Amino acid sequence: MYVTDALQYRPESARRLGVSVAARRLACVDTTLQDPLVGQVLDGRYRVEARIAVGGMATVYRAVDTRLDRVLALKVMHPTLATDATFVERFIREAKSVARLDHPNVVQVFDQGAEGAYVYLAMEYIAGCTLRDVLRERGALRPRAALDILEPVLAALGAAHRAGFVHRDMKPENVLIGDDGRVKVADFGLVRAVNTVTSTTGAVLGTVSYLAPEQIEHGTADPRVDVYACGVLLYEMLTGDKPHDGDSPAAVLYKHLHEDVPPPSAAVPEMAFELDELVAAATARNPEIRPHDAVALLSRAREAREALSADQLDAAPPQALAAEHDNAEDRTSVIPRALTMPRPLPVNEDEGDGAHDGFPADGVHRTSRLTAPPPAPPRSRLPRPRRGPLAIVVAVLLVLGVGTGVWYINSGQFTKVPPLLSKTEAQARDRLDDAGLDVGKVKHAYSDTVERGKVISTDPGVGDRIRKNDSVSLTVSDGPDTVKLPDVSGYRLDKARTLLEDEGLEPGMVTRAFSGEVAKGFVISTKPGSGTTVRAGSAVALVVSKGSPVDVPDVTGDDLEDAKAELTEAGLEVKVADGRVNSEYDSGRVARQTPDPGGRAAEGDTVTLTLSKGPRMIEVPDVVGDSVDDAKRKLEDAGFDVDEDRGLLGLFGDTVKKQSVDGGDTAPEGSTIKITIR
């Protein structure tokens, strides 16, 4: 498929979100507070009108192109970064990259330029809000709305991936929802060509909550990092929360590396199994088992949509208040590479305020580049006494001797744990032997990302300093923790749920169906089916019996006692509604029933009967002297049937001479009024 033509976002989908006008306008609220750029004209062309938003690298303004007389968005790099050639290059690369993407779901870039300390991009202006605004106001979305947003996002990213680019910073802040319902992906500020080297040694650019494990651990980025971020984004839309949280960005990064994204049904029990599978596929910690790009994930998303019923797509999300959102972890940040190494989080209470290695306590600089620690204050210099030749020789010998000793202590006795991760146990043993180290305890653990028989982790960690001849413990993968789905058919629903939980599985969505073989309230089947091998923690959908189907007899118009007897004989319970309604039936008879006659119900289901209080009495219009057509129209509009009496004398007449109920009197609604024509 050609992604450019893959999808146009359906405008009615945004309206289905029920976002208030105020929320939809959040993206264009004037947040200007004495901003020096507001009111200026950049490059003699772009008049800056209001500040829209401030990000880690740039500020976005609403502006007017005075040459073309159109409103646009002006993205201006922070002046402090404009002096950094690397950031300016990245900024300009965004303009060139996005200009190559001609796609309806990508925010267009019109122009790029600079004036003095201001480097800017002129971009398409979208009147509306961001997905973050929607999630703040609404919390979780219905599955249909979540997919309606995800699909155009994937179409836009698919176009980028097929054009050779990776976004690298997908998050709700970069998904714009226009007032007209269009969905657009913005901020390709971290975009990079797929075929260029993307490994970095100094730091990782991105947003903590949406970073893929390989970005954190190795600094690498290919289309699969965007796939991972979209999986996190989908989880957040379906549940209203992020999958990983923590007291600090470091804790969140650790969870991305060591914990799977939980199935949405763990937070929303009625969530469809297909959506659990879609999130699991997109957020697999091993990039090799993720969809290879956004086009592949878009195909999976459409398959999931087709597999869901209308009720599943429109299932109401959990009702939760929109919490105040601290967006510190939603900013694009430069994350120190030391922080992203897969090592246990510090728990020692003696570590003071948590600031280490020149970084803040939470491990992330909030600015857009690393800040060097302040220089140490200069030491006071005292005059040194003059030394004679003998003293100098002795000092040199001492320094050489002490230096040799220090070298022996610090280097001769120590080494570093060699790279062992993803090596087989035998390969790890050989490498440790070559490094002069012994193998300590060998433990085994399940892993979804590391192949069976290969090393998951070491203690001490890879690269850690260790004395020669010391031992290194290994943790070796047993592969994914899988469970054979037990056969719970024939069990009551509560018992079936307990059996699934005992096997480490999550009871998922429950649907009900008629069954002539399985008693009401007992499990008919599961999805996946029994005997299937699934990942531990997976959600299992259950189909529960409603019992044998019963055809609902028609008792409308019957006397109440007769109606009760007929329904009871059919195996149904009877309930009589409190109020009565006007109907064509006499007072006290059954006016209507729920379920409707001819429908199907389960044995033991309840049929509700509403009794009649008789027909409604309506005033009869006076039609004597009217033409036949006018008389019939008046009577029928009033709610009566009409019968014509022409006789021999009225065969060719067209005037009403008499009516069976005089005009001004009342008659039952729906009754017949006879008119005599002469």
N, C-alpha and C positions, 0 to 999 in steps of 0.2 A: 504494500500500500504506500501511497505518497502522502506523507504526513501533512503537508501544507493543506491538502484538501480533506484531511481526516475528520475535522470536527469544527463546527461553529457552535458556540455556547448558546443554549436556548434561553432567551430573555426571561421567560416565565419562571425559570428555575430560581433566579435571584428573588423574584417577588414571592415565590413559595417559601423562602427563608423567613419571611415576615419581619425583615429588618426595618426598624423605624426610619423615617426620613432623616431624623437627627443623626442616627448612626451612619446612614449611607452618606451623609455629608461630612463625616469626620475627616475624610481625606483632604478636604479643601477648607478646613477651619483655619482662620487667620490666627496663628500662634505668635505673631510678630511682637517682640518685646525690644524696642529700640534697636532693631537690626539695621546695621549700616548700609546694607544693600538695597533695602526696600525704598522705592522711589527713584533709584538710579537706573540708567540705561547702559547696558553692557554692549560693547562693540558697536555703539551707535545704532543698535537695532532692537535689543530685547529690554523692554521696560519692566522692571521687577515690581510686582504689585503686593504680594503677600508671601509670608513664609508658611509652607505647608508642613514640613517635617524635618527633623534633624537626625542624621545617622552617624555611624562611626567614622565614615570617610567624607561625607558630603552633606550639604543642606539642600533641600528641594524647595523651590519657590514657584508660585503661580506668576506667570509673566505674559506679556503681550508682544508678539512679533509685529513691530510697527511697520515693517515693509509689506507683510502679507495680511496684516490686520487679523490675526488669529491668536487665540489663547493657547498657551503651551506650558509645559513644566520645564523649569530650568534647574538642572542639578549642578551645584557649584561645589567644587572640592574645597575642603577647609584650607584656608590660607597657610596654616602651619604645615600641611602636607604638600602644598604646591611646590615647596622648595626641594622635595624629595623626588629625584628623577624616577625611582622605581614606582612610586605611587602615581605620578603623572603618566608614566607609560601604561600602567594598568588602567587608568581612567580613560586614556585615549583608546586603548585596546577595546574597552567596552563599546565605544562609539563605532569602531570599525567592525566589531563582531556582530553587534545587533543590527547594524545597517545591512548586513548580508542576510539577515533572517526576515524574509517577507512572509509573515504569518499573521493571521487575524488575532491570535491569542498572545502575541508578543508586543510589548509596548514599543512603538516605533521611535527611532532616534533620527532627528532631522538635521542636526548640525553639531559641530564641535568647535570650540575656540578658546581663546584666552585674552584677558585684558588685565594688565598689571599682575596683581597677586591672585586673580581669580581665573581658574581653569574651569570650564563649564561644558555641559551637554545640553542641547535643546531637544526636548522629547515631547511625545504625545501626552496631552493632558487628559486624564481620566477623571470625570466627575463621579464620585461614588465613595467607596470605602475599601479598606483592606479586609482580607479574611480574618486577620487578628481582631479587627473591630467587631466583626460578626460573632466570633467565638467569645469575645468579652461580654457582648450583650446577651447572646442566646445560650452559651454553653454548647452542649452536644447538638448535632444536627440529625435530622432524619437521614437514613441511608441513601434515599433517592437524592436529596440535596447534596450530601457529601460526594456522591458519584458525579452529580452534575457539575460540581466544582473540580473534582479530581481529573475528569476526562479532558477538559480543555487545557488544564495545566500540563498533563502528560502529552497532549498534542503539541503544545508549544515546545516543551523540552525535547520531544521526539524530533521536531524540526531542527532544533539546535544540535542534537546528537548526530543526526544524519548529515548535518552540515559540518560536523567535525568539532563541536564545542561542548564543553561541560559547564553548567551553571555554577555549581559548587556552593551555593548559599540559598537553597530552597527553604522557605519558611513562610508562615502565614502573612508576615509583613510584606512579602514580595509577591503576593497574589492579590491583584486588584479586581474588585467587582464594581462595574459601572452601574450608574442609575438605570441604564438601558438593559442591564442583565448580562452584558459581556464580561467574560473572565479573561484577564490578561496577566502574563508573567512579567515582572519588572526586575530591575536591578541586576543586570548581568555584570556588575562591577568586578566579580571574581572569576568571570568566564575565562576559560583557557582552552587552547586547542587540544583535542583528544590525542593527537599524534605527537605532542610535545612532552618532554620529560616533566612530570608534575611532582616528583618527590622533592621535599624540602627538608633541610637539616636543621634550620634555625627555629622555625615556628610554623604553626598551622593556622591558616586563615579560615574563618567560618563562624557559625553560630552553635554554641555548645549543645543545645538540645537536639540538633538535627545532623550532627556529624556522624559519618559512617565509621565503623571500627578501623578500617584501613587508613582513613584520613588521620585518625587519632594516633594510631600506632606507627605508621610509616610516612604519613604526609602525602600519600599518593591519592590521585583523583582521576577516575574515568567515569563514563556515564552511569555506572552502578552506584556511585555516591549520591547522584541525584535520585536514583530509584529508591535508595534507602531513606533519604530525606522525605520523599513523597509517601513512603510507607508510614513514617512517623506522623506526617501531616494528616494522613487518612485516619490513623488511630485517634489523633487529637480531635478531628471532626466528629468521629463516631462516639467518643466517650466524654468529650469536653475537657480532658486532662492530657498532659504529656505522659508518655509511657515511663520515662525515667525522671525522678526528681532527686534532690539532695540538698544538703545544707550549703554546698558550694559547687561551683562549676567543676572542680576536681572530682567530686563525688559523682556527678552526672557522667563525666567522661569515663570514670571507672566502670559504671554500670553499662555504658554502651559497649565496653570491651568485654565484660564478663557476664552480662545477663541478657537473655533474649527479651525482645519486646513482647509483653504478655498479650494473649488474644483479647480483642475488644469484648468478647462475651464474658470475660472474667469480671469486667466492670459493669457490663450491660447484659445480664443473663439471657435476655430474649434475642440477642444479636444472632443473625444468620451465620451458619457454619461457613458459608462461602466467603463472607467478609473476614472471618478469622483467617482463612487460608490465604486471602489476598494480602492481608497485612503481614502474615508470617513469611510469605514468599518475598515481599518487597524488603523486609527488614532482617533477612537472614544475616547473621554475623559473618558467615563465610560468603564473600562476594561471588564465588564461583557458582553458588546455587541460587543466586538472585536472577530475575529477568535481566538480560544483558544490556538493555537500554529502555528508555521511556516508551518506545513504540511497542516493545514486547509487554511491558506492564500495562499499557493501554489496552492491548488485546486481552490480557487476563482480566482487567477491570470490566470490559464489556461482556466477557463470558460470565463473570460473577453476576452482573446486572441481569442478564438473560435468564440465569438460573433462579432468580428471586421472584417471588410472587409480588403482586401489587401491595398486599398487606405487609409483607416483609420490607419492601422498599419504603413504605410510608409509616413504618412502626415509629411510635412517638419516642423521642429520646428521653433519658432520665431527666426529671425535673430538678434542676440544681440552680441556685442563685449564681449569677455571673460574678465571680470573685474579683476583688481588686487585683490587678495583674502587675506584678513587678517584672518589668521587661528587661532587667539587667542582663539576664541570660539569653535574651532574644536579639541582642546586638551582635553585629558582625565584629569579631574580635581577633586579635593576634594572640594565639595561645602558645605559650612556651613549649618547645618540644620536650623538655624535661618533664613537664607536667603530664604529657600524653603517653609516656612510657607505661606499659602494663605492669604496675607494681601495686602492692596493697596500700591502702590509704593509711596515713599516720594516725595512731590512736593514743600516743603517749601524751599524758597530760602535762609533761614537763617541757613541751615544745613551745612554751610561751604563747605569743599571740598568733602563731601559725605562719609568720612570714619567714620564708626560707629562700636562699639562693638569689636574693635581690628581688623577689616577686612578692606581691601582696598576699594576705592570708588566704584569699580564695583562689590564688594561683593564676589569675587572669588580669592583664592590664586592660583597663576600660578604654584607653586611647587606641589609635589605629596602628601603633607600632610600639616596639619595646622601648622602655625608658631605662637608660643606663643608671646604675646606682650612683648617688652623689659621690664626688671624690672625697677621699679622707682628708681631714685637715692637715696642713703641713706640720711636720715635727720641728720643734725648736732645735737649732743647730748650736752645739757648744764647741768652742775652739778645741781642736785636738792637739795633744802634746806631741812634740816632734819625737820621732823614734830613731834610734841609731840603727846601723846595718844589722847588728846581731839580733836586735828585737824584731826587725822586719823578717829576717830569715826564720826565726822561731815561729813568728805569727803565720808565715806561709806554710811551714811544715804542719803546724797545728790545724790550719784550715784544710790542708790536703787530707790529713788524717781523719779529722772530724767529718769532712765531706765524704770520704770513702765509707766511713761508718754509717752515715745517714743514708748514702746510696744503698748500702747493703740492707739496712733495716727497712727502708721504704720501697726498695725495688727488688732486691735480691730475694727477700723472703715472701714477697707477695706476687700475685698474678691476678688476672680477671677471668670471670666465668665466661667461657667461649660461647658463641651463638649455638644454641641447641634446639630452639623452638622449631617444631614441624619436622625434626629429624626422627628417624626410627630409634628405638632404644639402643640397638646395636651401634648405630652411627654416633649416638650421644656418648656411649661408653668409650668408643674409640677416641672421640675428640677430647673427652676428659682425661683419658690416659695420656694423650699427646701433650696436654697442658700440665701434666704432673699432678692431676687431681684424682681423687677416688670417687667412686659412686656410692652415695649414701642410700637412704631408703628409696625404694621405688614404689610409688602409689599409683593407683589407677582411678580415673574419673571419667564421667561421661562428657562428651563435647559435641555440639552441633556443628562446629566449625573446623575442628582438627580431626584428620583422618585417624581411624583406629590404628593403634600401635605406634603413633608418633607423639612426641613430647609436647605437652600443653604448657608446662611451666617448670621452673627450677627454683630451688631454695639453697643458697642465695640466688638472686635473679641474674639473668644474662647481663654481662658487663660489670657486675658488682666486683669489688675488690675482695680478695680472699687469700689466705695464706696457702702457700704451696703445700701439697700433700694433704690438705683438708678435703672433706667430702662434700659433694653436691647432691642433694636429693632431687629426684625426678618425679614428675607427675605425667603419666602416660595415658593417652586417650583410649577409651573403650568404644569410641564412636558415639553417635547420638543415643540418648536415653530413650528407648522406644518401648512401647507397650502394645501387647496384643489385645485388641478391643474385646472385652468379654461379651458373651451372649446374654443380654438382659431382657430379651423378649419373653413375655409371659409373666414378668414381675410387675408388681404395683409400682407406680411412678416414684414414690418416695424410696422404696427399696432399690430400684434401678439406679437412682441418683447416688445412693450410698455405695453401691457396688462400683460405680464408675469412679467416685472419689477415692475409694480404697485402692484403686489401680493407678492413682495419680492422674486421673483425667478430670476434665471440667464438664459437668452436665450443661449442655447448651440449650438452644431454643427448643420449645415444646410445641408441636403441632398435633392436632387431633383429627382422627379419621374414623369413619364407620368400619366396623368389622363384625362379620357373622361368627368368626372363630374365637376372637379374643374378647374377654369380658371388659366392660366399661371400666376405665381407670387403669388398665394394665397396658404395658408397652407392647406395641406391635413390631416395631423395628427401630434401628438406629441408622444414622448417617454420619460417618462411614459405617458399613455393615460389620457385623460381628466377625471376629477372626482377622480383621484388617490390622496391620502393624502401623501404628501412628506414633508421633512424637509425644513424649510425656508432657502433660499439661494442656494437650489439645482439647478443644471443645467438641462435644459429641451431641448432635441433634437427636431428639427423641420424638417418635411418632406414637401417640397414645390413643387407645381405642375409645370411641364414643359409644361403643356397643352396637348391637344390630340396628340397621336402619328401619324406621317405621314410617309408612305413608300417613301423613296427617289428614284425617277425614275432614270434609266440609260440613261444619255445623252451624254456619251462619243462617239465621232465620229460624233456627230450632228453639223450642222451649228449653230453658236452662237445664232442667233435670234430664231431659232427653239428650242434650249435648254432653253433659257430664258422663252419662252412662256409655255413650258411644266412644268417647275419648278414653275412658278408663278401660274399656274392653280392648282398645288398641294398644294398651300398655303405656299410656301417657298419664301424667299428673295434670290436674286442672287447677287454675287460679282464676278468680273473678276480679276484674279491675274495679277499683273503688268508684270511679265516676261512670255516668251514663252519657250516651251521645244520641243526637237525633239521627234517625235512619228511616229507610223505607219500611222497616219491620215494626210490628206492633210493640208497644211498651212491654218490657220484660223478656223479650226474645233476644237472641244473640245477634248483635249488630256487626261485630267483626272479631277476628281471632288472630293471634300471633303464636307460632308461625302461620303463614298463609295456608289456605287449603291446597292440597296437592303437593306441598313441600315434604321434605324428609327430616325426621328428627330421630334421636336415639331413644331407645326404650328407657322409660323413666324420666324423660325430659318433660318440662312443664309447658302446657299450652295456656296462654292467658286469653280469657274471654271478656269482651266488653259488651255490656247489655244496652239495649235500645231504650230510649225514653219516648219512642214514637217519632213519626215524621215531623219535620218543622212546618209550622203553619205559615202560609204566605198569603198576602193580600192579592186578590185576583184583579188584573187590570180590566177596565171596562172597554170592550171592543165592539159593542153594538154600533152599527153604522159604518164601521171601518171596512175597507176592502179585505178580501180573504188573506192576501199576502201580508198586509200590515197587521191584521189580527193575529195570525200565526206567529209572526215575529215577536210581537209584544208578549204573547203568552209563553212562548218557548224561552225568551230571554228572562222571564220571571221565574222559570223553573218548572213549567208544566208541559205535559204532553197535550197534543191537540187532535181531536177527532172531528171530522167534517160530516154534517148531516145536510145533504142537498135535497133529497126527495125528488119528485118529478118536477116540482116548480123551481127547484134550484139548480137544475142541470146547467143552465146557461147564465146563472146569476153570479154576481161578484161582490155582494154586500151582505154583511153579517146582520141578521135580523134578531137573533136570540143567542144567549150563551147559558150553559147548564148551571153555572155558578155565577150569580150576579156580580157585576163589578163592584169592588169595595169590600165584598165578603172575603173570608179566608178559606183556604183549602190546603190539604197536605202537599208538601213539596214533592214533585214527581208524579202527582195524580193527573188524571186526564180531564180536560175541560172540553165539552162538546159544543161546537158552534153550529147554528142553523143558518143556512145560506139561502137567500131568495134572489 
